[in-house]
Amino acid sequence: MSTNTAMIEKYRNSFLKEVEANVEEGDWVKMCMQCGVCSGSCPLGKDWAHPPQEIFMMIRAGKREEVLTSDSMWMCTSCYNCIVRCPRELPITHIMHGLAHYAKRLGLAPKNQPTMKFAQLFWDNLAKKGRVNELKLGISLYFMNGFGEGIKTSLKMKDIGLGMLKAKRMSVAEAFGGHAVKDLAGFQKMLKKAQELEDARLSQHG
């Protein structure tokens, strides 16, 4: 093997190893046989810049920046069609979410990506009291792209909101508190411990 070929192979394999070490279920990527069943099964497949099997091919080709800056992973809706239909039973959904999380941690995820914004708003809402405050979450989502857009969205959705209030599916009182889990202190300790374990795992991989 020539020196140039050896260098190319080393480059190509380095990103795959990085994914295997840092991405949830990343060690399954090399098992993809490029059949395309996952992309054909995905309800949003036609809207992906890079469908799953292409993402896996790019990883194996060492296209680190293209993969980690792609918004494709953020398109996954967790319908699990891909996992059910994959001939090799690859945990594709988990890999997609793992790649998205890894890209975000490295600061390489696309800026102002709507799904990423929603995920952070949902987590921040849930982490406060262990339960989702639907009214506060809805308001946060309406205004996540600025005050002007929030007003427009609120006016457009006013009939649905009033309908939810009448049907008691939403309560204004929720905005001033909301229900917490019974053992809020225990819940927060659990989150803290989970974060410590995650930090320790990440430090092991550098």
Beta strands, then each sheet from edge to edge (+ up, - down):
end
